[in-house]
Amino acid sequence: MNGAPTLHAPAHGVRSVCVYCGSGAGEGPAYAEAARTLGRSLGENGVRLVYGGGGLGLMGEVARAALDAGGEVTGIIPSFLVEREHMLREVTDLMVTTDMHERKKLMFDRSDAFVALPGGIGTLEELVEQLTWAQLGQHTKPIVVANIANFWDPFLALLEHMRNEAFIRRGLEVRFGVVSEAAQILPRVTELYAELGGKVAPGVLAKF
């Protein structure tokens, strides 16, 4: 972005946050407003946004807000979605991958934490993948579910049901945060990151 300041590593240690969200805007205005609030928060606090590279829906809202706030944005998109999701060329760093697997691996490698805004099947799949990897001890990065307008309530209820039915068993829990307001997202990410000295280990499946 022309005229953007040079950003340095924030004092809280979280340098980059991967945001999963919809390529659509959803039915209510709360979703887009939350995406813009999160984007501004990342940009103003010197935290790089890593996202799926599209210019539509919540993806476009969070990326443009981060850029407008002087932030750095890494967009990672597979070639077959370049036109379909209106790839945002104004981002700081743009990576076009050969497939979804490469995209997800690059997003993981370049992120210190993960946030799930409202979205569709793709957003759900990405969130569940990170929860699964954390559950299996493959990473210890913070995960925060942004339950804007109670969007994720059915998913959270399903996880609780899985635990009650002993499909999420003792010793296979995973720690993640849940917030209801966009302004709470980055503080919760940094809080989780700091609680274990920058190493967030699996804990219990619950709202933190």
C-alpha positions as CSV (number, residue, x, y, z in Angstrom):
1,M,0.0,0.0,0.0
2,N,1.5,3.3,-1.0
3,G,2.3,5.6,1.9
4,A,1.9,2.8,4.5
5,P,4.2,3.1,7.5
6,T,6.9,0.5,8.2
7,L,5.4,-1.7,10.8
8,H,7.5,-3.4,13.6
9,A,6.8,-6.4,15.7
10,P,4.2,-5.4,18.3
11,A,5.1,-5.5,22.0
12,H,2.5,-8.3,22.7
13,G,4.4,-10.6,20.3
14,V,1.5,-11.4,17.9
15,R,2.9,-10.4,14.5
16,S,0.3,-11.8,12.2
17,V,-3.3,-13.1,12.5
18,C,-5.0,-15.4,9.9
19,V,-8.6,-14.5,9.5
20,Y,-11.1,-17.0,8.0
21,C,-14.4,-15.5,6.8
22,G,-17.0,-15.5,4.1
23,S,-16.6,-14.3,0.5
24,G,-20.2,-13.2,1.0
25,A,-21.4,-10.4,3.2
26,G,-24.2,-12.3,5.0
27,E,-27.7,-11.1,5.7
28,G,-27.2,-8.6,8.5
29,P,-24.9,-5.5,8.6
30,A,-23.3,-6.7,11.8
31,Y,-21.0,-9.1,9.9
32,A,-19.5,-6.6,7.6
33,E,-19.1,-4.0,10.4
34,A,-17.3,-6.6,12.5
35,A,-14.9,-7.4,9.6
36,R,-14.1,-3.7,9.2
37,T,-13.6,-3.3,13.0
38,L,-11.2,-6.2,13.1
39,G,-9.3,-5.0,10.0
40,R,-8.9,-1.6,11.6
41,S,-7.8,-3.1,14.8
42,L,-5.1,-5.2,13.2
43,G,-3.8,-2.3,11.1
44,E,-3.7,0.2,13.9
45,N,-1.9,-2.3,16.2
46,G,0.8,-3.3,13.6
47,V,-0.5,-6.8,13.3
48,R,-0.3,-8.3,9.8
49,L,-3.5,-9.7,8.3
50,V,-3.2,-13.0,6.6
51,Y,-6.3,-14.0,4.7
52,G,-7.7,-15.7,1.6
53,G,-6.9,-13.0,-0.9
54,G,-10.4,-12.2,-2.2
55,G,-12.0,-8.8,-2.6
56,L,-15.6,-9.8,-2.0
57,G,-17.8,-10.1,1.1
58,L,-16.2,-10.1,4.5
59,M,-12.9,-11.0,3.0
60,G,-12.7,-7.8,1.1
61,E,-14.1,-5.8,4.1
62,V,-11.4,-7.0,6.6
63,A,-8.5,-6.6,4.1
64,R,-9.5,-3.1,2.9
65,A,-10.0,-1.9,6.5
66,A,-6.6,-3.2,7.5
67,L,-5.0,-1.4,4.5
68,D,-6.9,1.8,5.2
69,A,-5.6,1.7,8.7
70,G,-2.0,1.5,7.5
71,G,-1.6,-2.2,8.1
72,E,0.1,-4.9,6.1
73,V,-2.0,-7.6,4.4
74,T,-0.9,-10.9,2.9
75,G,-3.5,-12.4,0.5
76,I,-3.2,-16.1,-0.4
77,I,-5.5,-17.4,-3.1
78,P,-5.6,-20.4,-5.4
79,S,-5.5,-19.7,-9.1
80,F,-9.0,-21.1,-9.8
81,L,-10.5,-18.5,-7.4
82,V,-8.6,-15.4,-8.7
83,E,-11.6,-14.3,-10.9
84,R,-14.4,-15.9,-8.9
85,E,-13.5,-14.2,-5.6
86,H,-12.2,-11.0,-7.3
87,M,-8.6,-11.2,-6.0
88,L,-7.6,-8.0,-4.2
89,R,-4.5,-6.8,-5.9
90,E,-3.9,-3.9,-3.6
91,V,-2.6,-6.0,-0.7
92,T,0.9,-5.8,0.6
93,D,1.9,-9.3,-0.4
94,L,-0.1,-11.4,-2.9
95,M,0.5,-15.1,-3.3
96,V,-1.3,-17.2,-6.0
97,T,-1.2,-21.0,-5.2
98,T,-1.8,-24.0,-7.4
99,D,-4.5,-25.5,-5.1
100,M,-6.3,-25.2,-1.8
101,H,-3.9,-27.4,0.1
102,E,-0.9,-25.1,-0.7
103,R,-3.0,-22.1,0.2
104,K,-3.9,-23.4,3.6
105,K,-0.4,-24.5,4.4
106,L,1.0,-21.0,3.5
107,M,-1.7,-19.3,5.6
108,F,-0.8,-21.6,8.5
109,D,2.9,-21.0,8.2
110,R,2.6,-17.2,8.1
111,S,0.2,-16.8,11.0
112,D,0.7,-16.5,14.8
113,A,-3.0,-17.0,15.5
114,F,-6.3,-17.8,13.9
115,V,-9.7,-16.0,13.9
116,A,-13.0,-17.2,12.5
117,L,-15.5,-14.6,11.5
118,P,-18.9,-15.6,10.2
119,G,-18.7,-17.5,6.9
120,G,-19.8,-20.5,4.9
121,I,-18.6,-24.1,4.5
122,G,-15.0,-23.0,3.7
123,T,-14.7,-20.9,6.8
124,L,-16.1,-23.8,8.9
125,E,-13.7,-26.2,7.4
126,E,-10.7,-24.0,8.0
127,L,-11.7,-23.4,11.6
128,V,-12.3,-27.1,12.3
129,E,-9.0,-28.0,10.7
130,Q,-7.1,-25.6,13.1
131,L,-9.1,-27.0,16.1
132,T,-8.2,-30.5,15.0
133,W,-4.5,-29.8,14.5
134,A,-4.4,-28.2,17.9
135,Q,-6.3,-31.1,19.5
136,L,-3.7,-33.5,18.0
137,G,-0.8,-31.4,19.3
138,Q,0.3,-30.2,15.8
139,H,0.3,-26.5,16.8
140,T,-0.2,-24.3,19.8
141,K,-1.3,-21.1,18.2
142,P,-4.3,-19.2,19.6
143,I,-7.7,-19.7,18.0
144,V,-10.5,-17.3,18.5
145,V,-14.1,-17.7,17.3
146,A,-15.8,-14.4,16.7
147,N,-19.4,-15.2,17.5
148,I,-20.8,-12.1,15.9
149,A,-24.6,-11.8,16.4
150,N,-24.5,-15.4,17.8
151,F,-23.6,-16.7,14.4
152,W,-21.5,-19.6,15.8
153,D,-24.0,-20.7,18.5
154,P,-25.0,-23.9,16.6
155,F,-21.4,-24.9,16.1
156,L,-20.5,-24.3,19.7
157,A,-23.5,-26.3,20.8
158,L,-22.4,-29.1,18.5
159,L,-18.9,-29.2,20.1
160,E,-20.6,-29.3,23.6
161,H,-22.8,-32.2,22.4
162,M,-19.7,-34.0,21.1
163,R,-18.1,-33.6,24.5
164,N,-21.2,-34.8,26.4
165,E,-21.4,-37.9,24.2
166,A,-17.7,-38.6,24.9
167,F,-16.5,-38.1,21.3
168,I,-14.3,-35.3,22.6
169,R,-12.7,-37.3,25.4
170,R,-10.6,-36.3,28.3
171,G,-7.0,-35.7,27.1
172,L,-8.2,-34.7,23.6
173,E,-9.6,-31.3,24.5
174,V,-8.6,-28.1,22.7
175,R,-8.3,-24.6,24.0
176,F,-9.9,-21.7,22.0
177,G,-11.4,-18.4,22.7
178,V,-14.9,-17.1,22.0
179,V,-15.9,-13.4,21.8
180,S,-19.1,-11.7,20.8
181,E,-17.8,-8.3,19.7
182,A,-15.2,-7.5,17.0
183,A,-13.4,-5.1,19.3
184,Q,-12.7,-8.0,21.7
185,I,-10.9,-10.2,19.1
186,L,-7.4,-8.9,19.1
187,P,-7.3,-8.4,22.9
188,R,-8.4,-12.0,23.3
189,V,-5.8,-13.3,20.8
190,T,-3.0,-11.5,22.6
191,E,-4.4,-12.6,26.0
192,L,-4.3,-16.2,24.9
193,Y,-0.9,-15.8,23.4
194,A,0.5,-14.2,26.6
195,E,-1.1,-16.6,29.1
196,L,1.5,-19.3,28.3
197,G,4.4,-17.0,27.4
198,G,3.7,-17.1,23.7
199,K,3.1,-20.8,23.6
200,V,-0.5,-21.7,23.8
201,A,-0.9,-25.4,24.6
202,P,-4.1,-27.5,24.4
203,G,-6.3,-27.0,27.4
204,V,-10.0,-27.6,27.7
205,L,-12.8,-27.3,25.1
206,A,-14.7,-24.3,26.4
207,K,-15.3,-20.6,26.0
208,F,-12.3,-18.7,27.4
